[in-house]
Amino acid sequence: MKIRFTKMQGAGNDFVVLDETRSRLNLSAGQYRFLADRHFGVGADQILTVRPAPEGVAGQGLDFEYVIHNADGGEVEHCGNGARCFVRYVREKGLTAKDAVKVKVVGGVLELRQNPDGRVTVDMGAPVFDLKRIPFEPTGLEARSQGSWQVWPLDIEEKQDHPSANRSDSAPVLVAVLSMGNPHAVQVVDDVDTAPVQTQGARVERHPAFPRRVNAGFMQVVSRSRIRLRVFERGAGETLACGTGACAAVVAGIRLGLLDPRVDVETRGGQLTIEWAGASGDLAAPVLMTGPATTVFEGEIDIPELT
């Protein structure tokens, strides 16, 4: 099967975007993995699929629906950098002339706005702190208070794979846990350049307390208005930027008493600006994310039959 695609990136987080506004491609998990493969396919952190607004959704004023698949072929709830690329895509393709659109994703409804400077602002909705909704199952774990919130100790050392090993010298990793439409575990580190993102990230991602796995964030606080961030994404590994990860890190930093309401987030792929009014006590305030979205190239590719 031959399909057309657009390659896009937002702060280095890269995507293959597919148009299903006219008909469904009905791709399998294996075909999504093929598209994301950087050696045999196009190469991407995630695959974004644009669809018409679903029928029968009254009163929401939806313009589109979009579906997100990770590089491992699994469908996920949310992607902030992808949302920015989404709005640029539908405008460039003439699918809408609106500067602001409302789209349905698995994790809810997003409001996206293209700004005059070319950057895109996404209303990411309110963060979720209810443990069952994240989901996070802290059986056997004891929260530790920090700021106006709490962090959770996770045992993620290699010794967890060997129950008979002595754990007395294993220091747990302290993470703040929340959802931005997808689950995040954020830890504060002294220096993101030397943080063990690959090893710890993989273990945090699959820690048994997260039944649907988790995105592992490593946050270095530079000042109250600036952080540096690396994220080991669920199903994708470390990416150059993670929009929901940036939102989760800033929300966590605010609740832990480390950050102000507006923060510039420096990722390896570029800078994002995150705003959240939750410091005033309004935990249901939406998180606003502003950043770049760029079309890289377009093309056509033959996709083999894969399951």
Salt bridges, closest charged atoms under 4 A:
ASP14 OD2 - LYS7 NZ 3.30
ASP14 OD2 - ARG38 NH1 2.80
ASP19 OD2 - ARG22 NH1 3.30
GLU20 OE1 - ARG24 NE 3.91
GLU20 OE1 - ARG51 NE 2.75
ASP45 OD1 - ARG38 NH2 3.08
ASP63 OD1 - LYS98 NZ 2.60
ASP72 OD2 - ARG213 NH2 3.34
GLU77 OE2 - ARG212 NH2 2.84
GLU77 OE1 - ARG234 NH2 2.55
GLU92 OE2 - ARG88 NH1 3.60
ASP99 OD1 - ARG91 NH1 2.95
GLU111 OE2 - LYS102 NZ 3.92
ASP117 OD2 - ARG119 NE 3.85
ASP155 OD2 - ARG167 NH1 2.06
GLU158 OE2 - ARG203 NH2 2.80
ASP169 OD1 - LYS159 NZ 2.34
ASP191 OD1 - ARG228 NH1 3.71
ASP193 OD1 - ARG228 NH2 3.02
ASP193 OD1 - ARG268 NH2 3.88
GLU205 OE2 - ARG213 NH1 2.97
GLU238 OE2 - ARG230 NE 2.72
ASP260 OD1 - ARG224 NE 2.88
GLU266 OE1 - ARG226 NH2 2.43
GLU266 OE2 - ARG228 NE 3.60
GLU298 OE2 - LYS93 NZ 2.40
GLU300 OE1 - LYS2 NZ 3.95
GLU300 OE2 - ARG4 NH1 3.93
